[in-house]
Amino acid sequence: MKMLEEKNLETKVMIPKEHYVLVHSSRYGLPAILVINSSLRHFKERSVFGWTCQIVVYFNELANNGMPTNEESTLVLDFFDKLNVIIKDNENHPNALFVSRCTNDGALDAIWQVNDPKITEHQLQIIIDNKQYPREFDYKIEYDEDWKGIDWFLQDFCNP
């Protein structure tokens, strides 16, 4: 993993106001509902948020086609909302940008692009250590300065 060695490096970045696109699609032959922050499609300062944080939360109660029941969806989306605030860390100077979430095949898969992965890792570890999660989840944080791992769906699902 490539880590930024510069200390006290300050970069001014204009964070675009989030704009969401709702996409009904399919994945693995099952329905998929995506919420994508389309304002990031043409975001230029991608290297400032060069780490991808992906969190997958697993639903317990499923209805049809791997989709959650209404109650289960509410429970997990409330948890997602809390994660979103924690991962962004600071509303005025966010440590992360929300990219997307996808509900499909018994799970909610969410992605953020992160500036400082240590902050995100620390916050997630607190949640895990204190067992402050309603459902099991996995996460990974990987370096992707050019957003190559996520850019395809920003381009494919977010029409200009």
Residue pairs with C-beta under 8 A, 6 or more apart in sequence:
1 142
1 143
2 143
2 145
11 45
11 48
13 45
13 48
14 45
15 94
15 97
16 39
16 40
16 43
17 39
18 37
18 39
18 98
19 37
19 38
19 39
20 35
20 36
20 37
20 38
21 34
21 35
21 36
21 38
21 157
21 158
22 33
22 34
22 35
23 32
23 33
23 34
23 35
23 36
23 157
24 31
24 32
24 33
25 31
25 32
25 33
25 34
25 157
26 32
27 102
27 104
27 105
28 104
28 105
30 65
30 66
30 67
30 104
30 105
31 65
31 66
31 67
31 104
32 102
32 103
32 104
32 105
33 67
33 102
33 103
33 104
34 100
34 101
34 102
34 103
34 153
34 157
35 100
35 101
35 102
36 99
36 100
36 153
36 154
36 157
36 158
37 97
37 98
37 99
37 100
38 154
38 158
40 97
40 99
40 113
40 154
41 154
41 155
41 158
41 160
43 97
46 113
46 145
46 146
46 147
47 145
47 146
48 115
49 96
49 97
49 113
49 114
49 115
50 113
50 114
50 115
50 143
50 144
50 145
51 113
51 114
51 115
51 116
51 117
51 120
51 141
51 142
51 143
51 144
52 111
52 112
52 113
52 114
52 141
52 142
52 143
52 144
52 147
52 149
52 150
53 87
53 96
53 111
53 112
53 113
53 114
53 117
53 120
53 139
53 140
53 141
54 109
54 110
54 111
54 139
54 140
54 141
54 142
55 83
55 109
55 110
55 111
55 124
55 137
55 138
55 139
56 107
56 108
56 109
56 110
56 137
56 138
56 139
57 76
57 79
57 80
57 107
57 108
57 110
57 133
57 135
57 136
57 137
58 106
58 107
58 135
58 136
58 137
59 68
59 72
59 73
59 76
59 106
59 107
59 108
59 135
60 72
60 135
61 68
61 69
61 71
61 72
62 68
62 69
62 72
62 106
63 69
66 104
66 105
66 106
67 73
67 103
68 76
68 103
68 106
73 103
75 134
75 135
76 108
76 134
76 135
77 108
78 134
79 133
79 134
79 135
80 101
80 108
80 110
83 110
83 127
84 98
84 110
84 112
86 123
86 124
86 127
87 95
87 96
87 98
87 112
87 114
87 120
87 123
87 124
88 94
88 95
88 96
88 97
88 98
88 112
89 95
89 96
89 119
89 120
89 123
94 115
95 114
95 115
95 116
95 119
95 120
96 112
96 113
96 114
96 115
96 120
97 112
97 113
98 110
98 111
98 112
99 111
99 112
99 113
99 150
99 154
100 110
100 111
100 150
100 153
101 108
101 109
101 110
101 111
102 108
102 109
102 110
103 109
111 150
112 120
113 144
113 147
113 150
114 120
114 141
117 141
120 141
121 141
124 139
126 132
127 133
142 149
144 150
147 154
